Protein backbone atom coordinates (compact mmCIF):
# COMPACT_ATOMS: atom_id res chain seq x y z
CA UNK A 1 0.00 0.00 0.00
CA UNK A 2 1.41 3.41 -1.01
CA UNK A 3 1.85 6.33 1.38
CA UNK A 4 -1.07 8.12 -0.26
CA UNK A 5 -3.31 5.09 0.25
CA UNK A 6 -2.15 4.77 3.86
CA UNK A 7 -2.99 8.41 4.52
CA UNK A 8 -6.42 7.89 2.93
CA UNK A 9 -7.13 4.86 5.13
CA UNK A 10 -5.97 6.74 8.24
CA UNK A 11 -8.24 9.69 7.34
CA UNK A 12 -11.26 7.45 6.76
CA UNK A 13 -10.70 5.60 10.02
CA UNK A 14 -10.94 8.94 11.86
CA UNK A 15 -14.45 9.64 10.51
CA UNK A 16 -17.34 8.84 12.82
CA UNK A 17 -18.69 5.40 11.96
CA UNK A 18 -22.25 4.66 10.90
CA UNK A 19 -23.62 2.72 13.84
CA UNK A 20 -25.76 -0.27 12.88
CA UNK A 21 -27.12 -3.07 15.02
CA UNK A 22 -28.12 -6.01 12.86
CA UNK A 23 -28.64 -5.72 9.12
CA UNK A 24 -30.44 -2.71 7.70
CA UNK A 25 -33.23 -3.14 5.13
CA UNK A 26 -32.45 -0.44 2.59
CA UNK A 27 -34.51 0.87 -0.33
CA UNK A 28 -32.49 1.70 -3.43
CA UNK A 29 -33.88 2.40 -6.87
CA UNK A 30 -33.23 0.95 -10.31
CA UNK A 31 -31.27 4.09 -11.24
CA UNK A 32 -29.05 3.70 -8.18
CA UNK A 33 -28.36 0.08 -9.06
CA UNK A 34 -27.36 0.96 -12.61
CA UNK A 35 -24.99 3.61 -11.28
CA UNK A 36 -23.69 1.58 -8.38
CA UNK A 37 -22.81 -1.43 -10.54
CA UNK A 38 -22.11 0.51 -13.77
CA UNK A 39 -24.81 -1.53 -15.53
CA UNK A 40 -26.50 -0.69 -18.80
CA UNK A 41 -29.85 -1.65 -20.30
CA UNK A 42 -27.90 -3.81 -22.75
CA UNK A 43 -26.30 -5.68 -19.83
CA UNK A 44 -29.69 -6.48 -18.32
CA UNK A 45 -31.07 -7.67 -21.64
CA UNK A 46 -28.45 -10.44 -21.83
CA UNK A 47 -30.01 -12.63 -19.15
CA UNK A 48 -31.55 -12.89 -15.69
CA UNK A 49 -30.33 -10.93 -12.67
CA UNK A 50 -30.28 -11.91 -9.00
CA UNK A 51 -30.27 -9.18 -6.36
CA UNK A 52 -28.94 -10.72 -3.14
CA UNK A 53 -29.78 -8.99 0.15
CA UNK A 54 -32.07 -6.75 -1.89
CA UNK A 55 -34.10 -5.50 1.07
CA UNK A 56 -36.74 -2.94 0.15
CA UNK A 57 -35.04 -1.88 -3.07
CA UNK A 58 -37.19 -1.33 -6.14
CA UNK A 59 -34.61 -2.66 -8.62
CA UNK A 60 -36.52 -5.90 -9.21
CA UNK A 61 -39.86 -4.11 -9.59
CA UNK A 62 -38.45 -1.55 -12.03
CA UNK A 63 -36.48 -4.14 -14.00
CA UNK A 64 -39.62 -6.24 -14.33
CA UNK A 65 -41.59 -3.23 -15.56
CA UNK A 66 -38.97 -2.74 -18.28
CA UNK A 67 -39.23 -6.34 -19.43
CA UNK A 68 -36.03 -7.68 -17.84
CA UNK A 69 -35.87 -10.85 -15.73
CA UNK A 70 -34.88 -10.16 -12.11
CA UNK A 71 -35.24 -12.01 -8.81
CA UNK A 72 -34.49 -10.62 -5.36
CA UNK A 73 -33.38 -12.69 -2.36
CA UNK A 74 -33.46 -11.57 1.26
CA UNK A 75 -34.24 -13.33 4.57
CA UNK A 76 -37.00 -10.79 5.23
CA UNK A 77 -38.92 -11.98 2.18
CA UNK A 78 -40.29 -14.78 4.34
CA UNK A 79 -42.36 -12.08 6.10
CA UNK A 80 -45.80 -10.85 5.09
CA UNK A 81 -46.50 -7.52 3.39
CA UNK A 82 -47.75 -5.77 6.53
CA UNK A 83 -44.56 -6.61 8.44
CA UNK A 84 -42.33 -5.54 5.55
CA UNK A 85 -44.21 -2.30 5.03
CA UNK A 86 -43.79 -1.26 8.64
CA UNK A 87 -40.19 -2.44 8.76
CA UNK A 88 -39.19 -0.63 5.58
CA UNK A 89 -40.64 2.71 6.65
CA UNK A 90 -39.17 2.41 10.15
CA UNK A 91 -35.74 1.74 8.61
CA UNK A 92 -36.03 4.78 6.32
CA UNK A 93 -36.70 7.11 9.22
CA UNK A 94 -33.97 5.55 11.35
CA UNK A 95 -31.34 5.67 8.60
CA UNK A 96 -32.28 9.23 7.62
CA UNK A 97 -31.60 10.33 11.18
CA UNK A 98 -28.19 8.64 11.19
CA UNK A 99 -27.23 10.00 7.78
CA UNK A 100 -28.32 13.51 8.70
CA UNK A 101 -26.15 13.36 11.80
CA UNK A 102 -23.13 12.29 9.71
CA UNK A 103 -23.98 14.24 6.56
CA UNK A 104 -20.62 16.02 6.39
CA UNK A 105 -18.99 12.64 5.73
CA UNK A 106 -20.93 11.94 2.53
CA UNK A 107 -20.68 13.00 -1.09
CA UNK A 108 -24.05 14.59 -1.93
CA UNK A 109 -23.41 15.20 -5.63
CA UNK A 110 -25.97 12.55 -6.62
CA UNK A 111 -28.56 12.68 -3.82
CA UNK A 112 -28.45 16.41 -3.10
CA UNK A 113 -29.33 16.37 0.61
CA UNK A 114 -30.56 14.07 3.40
CA UNK A 115 -34.15 15.14 2.71
CA UNK A 116 -33.90 14.31 -0.99
CA UNK A 117 -32.16 11.04 -0.09
CA UNK A 118 -35.17 10.19 2.10
CA UNK A 119 -37.60 11.03 -0.72
CA UNK A 120 -35.79 8.57 -3.00
CA UNK A 121 -35.98 5.88 -0.34
CA UNK A 122 -39.71 6.40 0.15
CA UNK A 123 -40.35 6.22 -3.60
CA UNK A 124 -38.36 3.00 -3.90
CA UNK A 125 -40.14 1.51 -0.89
CA UNK A 126 -43.55 2.20 -2.42
CA UNK A 127 -42.56 0.49 -5.68
CA UNK A 128 -41.06 -2.46 -3.82
CA UNK A 129 -44.11 -3.01 -1.62
CA UNK A 130 -46.54 -2.87 -4.53
CA UNK A 131 -44.47 -5.35 -6.54
CA UNK A 132 -44.03 -7.61 -3.50
CA UNK A 133 -47.82 -7.80 -3.27
CA UNK A 134 -48.49 -8.45 -6.95
CA UNK A 135 -45.42 -10.51 -7.95
CA UNK A 136 -44.46 -12.63 -4.92
CA UNK A 137 -42.56 -15.13 -7.08
CA UNK A 138 -39.98 -12.41 -7.74
CA UNK A 139 -38.98 -12.40 -4.06
CA UNK A 140 -37.31 -15.37 -2.40
CA UNK A 141 -36.72 -15.66 1.33
CA UNK A 142 -33.04 -16.62 1.52
CA UNK A 143 -29.81 -15.53 3.15
CA UNK A 144 -26.13 -15.92 2.56
CA UNK A 145 -24.01 -17.98 2.75
CA UNK A 146 -26.59 -20.45 1.34
CA UNK A 147 -28.92 -19.67 -1.57
CA UNK A 148 -31.81 -21.91 -2.83
CA UNK A 149 -30.93 -21.62 -6.51
CA UNK A 150 -29.39 -24.12 -8.89
CA UNK A 151 -25.84 -23.82 -10.18
CA UNK A 152 -25.31 -21.53 -13.18
CA UNK A 153 -28.72 -19.81 -13.00
CA UNK A 154 -28.15 -16.05 -13.34
CA UNK A 155 -26.22 -13.93 -15.80
CA UNK A 156 -25.72 -11.14 -13.24
CA UNK A 157 -25.51 -11.66 -9.47
CA UNK A 158 -25.59 -8.40 -7.51
CA UNK A 159 -24.86 -7.85 -3.83
CA UNK A 160 -25.43 -4.31 -2.63
CA UNK A 161 -24.54 -2.98 0.81
CA UNK A 162 -24.16 -6.28 2.60
CA UNK A 163 -20.90 -8.16 2.09
CA UNK A 164 -17.81 -6.28 3.32
CA UNK A 165 -19.99 -3.45 4.67
CA UNK A 166 -20.70 -5.56 7.77
CA UNK A 167 -17.11 -6.63 8.32
CA UNK A 168 -17.51 -6.17 12.08
CA UNK A 169 -20.43 -8.63 12.22
CA UNK A 170 -19.29 -11.40 9.83
CA UNK A 171 -15.87 -13.04 9.75
CA UNK A 172 -13.59 -13.96 6.87
CA UNK A 173 -14.91 -17.52 6.64
CA UNK A 174 -18.45 -16.22 6.18
CA UNK A 175 -17.40 -13.78 3.48
CA UNK A 176 -15.45 -16.40 1.55
CA UNK A 177 -18.33 -18.88 1.76
CA UNK A 178 -20.80 -16.17 0.68
CA UNK A 179 -18.75 -15.07 -2.32
CA UNK A 180 -18.32 -18.67 -3.44
CA UNK A 181 -22.10 -19.08 -3.21
CA UNK A 182 -22.70 -16.00 -5.35
CA UNK A 183 -20.33 -17.48 -7.94
CA UNK A 184 -22.05 -20.88 -7.77
CA UNK A 185 -25.46 -19.50 -8.81
CA UNK A 186 -23.89 -17.33 -11.54
CA UNK A 187 -23.74 -18.65 -15.10
CA UNK A 188 -20.37 -19.39 -16.67
CA UNK A 189 -19.42 -16.18 -18.47
CA UNK A 190 -21.64 -14.15 -16.12
CA UNK A 191 -20.60 -11.67 -13.44
CA UNK A 192 -20.85 -11.29 -9.69
CA UNK A 193 -20.84 -7.60 -8.71
CA UNK A 194 -20.35 -6.49 -5.11
CA UNK A 195 -20.48 -2.95 -3.69
CA UNK A 196 -19.20 -1.36 -1.49
CA UNK A 197 -15.80 -2.72 -0.50
CA UNK A 198 -15.61 -0.68 2.71
CA UNK A 199 -17.07 -1.32 6.14
CA UNK A 200 -19.40 0.93 8.10
CA UNK A 201 -16.22 2.39 9.59
CA UNK A 202 -15.29 3.53 6.04
CA UNK A 203 -12.13 1.42 5.85
CA UNK A 204 -11.38 -1.32 3.28
CA UNK A 205 -12.36 -4.89 4.09
CA UNK A 206 -9.17 -6.12 5.80
CA UNK A 207 -8.79 -9.58 4.26
CA UNK A 208 -10.04 -8.86 0.75
CA UNK A 209 -6.70 -9.74 -0.87
CA UNK A 210 -6.70 -13.15 0.82
CA UNK A 211 -10.30 -13.79 -0.22
CA UNK A 212 -9.65 -12.83 -3.82
CA UNK A 213 -6.58 -15.03 -3.95
CA UNK A 214 -8.83 -18.02 -3.21
CA UNK A 215 -11.26 -16.94 -5.93
CA UNK A 216 -8.57 -16.48 -8.57
CA UNK A 217 -6.93 -19.79 -7.65
CA UNK A 218 -10.34 -21.40 -8.26
CA UNK A 219 -10.16 -20.13 -11.82
CA UNK A 220 -12.29 -16.99 -11.85
CA UNK A 221 -11.36 -13.55 -13.12
CA UNK A 222 -11.34 -10.70 -10.60
CA UNK A 223 -11.24 -6.97 -11.29
CA UNK A 224 -12.08 -3.67 -9.64
CA UNK A 225 -14.29 -1.30 -11.58
CA UNK A 226 -15.44 2.24 -10.97
CA UNK A 227 -18.84 2.66 -9.41
CA UNK A 228 -20.87 5.60 -10.69
CA UNK A 229 -22.77 6.27 -7.46
CA UNK A 230 -20.91 8.81 -5.32
CA UNK A 231 -21.98 8.83 -1.68
CA UNK A 232 -20.00 6.65 0.76
CA UNK A 233 -16.78 8.33 1.93
CA UNK A 234 -13.86 7.29 -0.26
CA UNK A 235 -15.82 4.48 -1.93
CA UNK A 236 -15.17 4.53 -5.68
CA UNK A 237 -14.83 0.88 -6.64
CA UNK A 238 -16.92 -2.25 -6.93
CA UNK A 239 -15.72 -5.82 -7.17
CA UNK A 240 -16.37 -7.71 -10.41
CA UNK A 241 -15.92 -11.50 -10.51
CA UNK A 242 -16.32 -13.15 -13.91
CA UNK A 243 -17.19 -16.81 -13.63
CA UNK A 244 -14.96 -18.89 -15.86
CA UNK A 245 -15.18 -22.53 -17.01
Residue pairs with C-beta under 8 A, 6 or more apart in sequence:
1 9
8 234
9 203
9 204
11 234
12 198
12 201
12 202
12 203
12 233
12 234
13 201
13 202
13 203
15 102
15 105
15 202
15 233
16 102
16 105
17 200
17 201
17 202
18 98
18 99
18 102
18 200
19 98
19 200
20 166
20 200
23 53
23 162
23 166
23 169
24 55
24 91
24 95
24 161
25 55
25 56
25 74
25 76
25 87
25 88
25 91
26 55
26 56
26 57
26 91
26 95
26 121
26 160
26 161
27 55
27 56
27 57
27 58
27 88
27 91
27 92
27 121
27 122
27 124
27 125
27 128
28 36
28 55
28 57
28 58
28 59
28 121
28 124
28 160
28 161
29 57
29 58
29 59
29 62
29 120
29 123
29 124
29 127
30 58
30 59
30 61
30 62
30 63
30 66
32 57
32 59
32 120
32 229
33 39
33 51
33 57
33 59
33 158
33 160
34 40
34 228
35 110
35 227
35 228
35 229
36 160
36 195
36 227
36 228
36 229
36 238
37 158
37 160
37 193
37 195
37 227
37 238
38 225
38 226
38 227
38 228
38 238
39 156
39 193
41 66
43 156
44 63
44 66
44 68
44 70
44 156
45 68
46 155
47 69
47 154
47 155
47 156
47 187
47 190
48 69
48 70
48 71
48 153
48 154
48 155
48 156
49 63
49 68
49 69
49 70
49 71
49 154
49 155
49 156
49 157
49 158
50 70
50 71
50 72
50 73
50 149
50 153
50 154
50 156
50 157
50 158
50 185
51 57
51 59
51 60
51 70
51 71
51 72
51 73
51 158
51 160
52 73
52 74
52 144
52 147
52 157
52 158
52 159
52 162
52 182
53 73
53 74
53 143
53 144
53 159
53 160
53 161
53 162
53 163
54 60
54 72
54 73
54 74
54 139
54 160
55 74
55 76
55 88
56 84
56 88
56 91
56 124
56 125
56 128
56 129
57 72
57 124
57 128
57 160
58 123
58 124
58 125
58 126
58 127
58 128
58 131
59 70
59 72
59 158
60 70
60 71
60 72
60 128
60 131
60 138
60 139
61 127
61 128
61 130
61 131
61 135
61 138
62 127
63 69
63 70
64 70
64 131
64 135
64 138
70 138
71 138
71 139
71 140
71 154
72 138
72 139
72 140
73 139
73 140
73 141
73 142
73 143
73 147
73 149
74 139
74 141
74 142
74 143
75 141
75 142
75 143
76 84
76 87
76 141
77 84
77 132
77 139
77 140
77 141
77 142
78 141
79 87
79 141
81 129
81 132
81 133
84 129
84 132
85 129
88 125
88 128
88 129
89 122
89 125
92 118
92 121
92 122
92 125
95 121
96 114
96 117
96 118
96 121
99 106
99 114
99 117
100 114
103 113
103 114
105 202
105 233
106 231
106 232
106 233
107 230
107 231
107 232
107 233
108 231
109 230
110 229
110 230
110 231
111 117
111 120
111 231
131 138
132 138
132 139
140 148
140 149
142 148
144 159
144 162
144 163
144 174
144 177
144 178
144 181
144 182
145 174
145 177
145 178
145 180
145 181
146 181
147 181
147 182
147 184
147 185
149 185
150 185
151 184
151 185
152 185
152 186
152 187
152 188
153 185
153 186
153 187
154 185
154 186
154 187
154 190
155 186
155 187
155 190
155 191
156 186
156 190
156 191
156 193
157 182
157 183
157 185
157 186
157 190
157 191
157 192
157 193
158 193
158 194
159 182
159 192
159 193
159 194
159 195
160 195
161 195
161 196
163 170
163 175
163 178
163 179
163 194
164 175
164 194
164 196
164 197
164 198
164 199
164 205
164 208
165 196
165 198
165 199
165 200
166 199
166 200
167 175
167 199
167 200
167 201
167 205
167 206
168 199
168 200
168 201
170 178
172 207
172 210
172 211
175 205
175 207
175 211
176 211
176 214
179 192
179 194
179 211
179 215
179 241
180 215
180 218
182 192
182 194
182 241
183 192
183 215
183 220
183 241
183 243
186 192
186 241
186 243
187 243
188 243
188 244
188 245
189 242
189 243
189 244
190 242
190 243
191 240
191 241
191 242
191 243
192 239
192 240
192 241
192 243
193 238
193 239
193 240
193 241
194 238
194 239
194 241
195 227
195 229
195 235
195 237
195 238
195 239
196 227
196 232
196 235
196 238
197 204
197 205
197 208
197 224
197 235
197 237
197 238
197 239
198 204
198 205
198 232
198 233
198 234
198 235
199 205
202 232
202 233
202 234
202 235
205 211
212 222
212 239
215 222
215 241
216 222
219 244
219 245
220 241
220 242
220 243
220 244
221 241
221 242
221 244
222 239
222 240
222 241
222 242
223 239
223 240
223 242
224 237
224 238
224 239
224 240
225 237
225 238
225 240
226 236
226 237
226 238
227 235
227 236
227 237
227 238
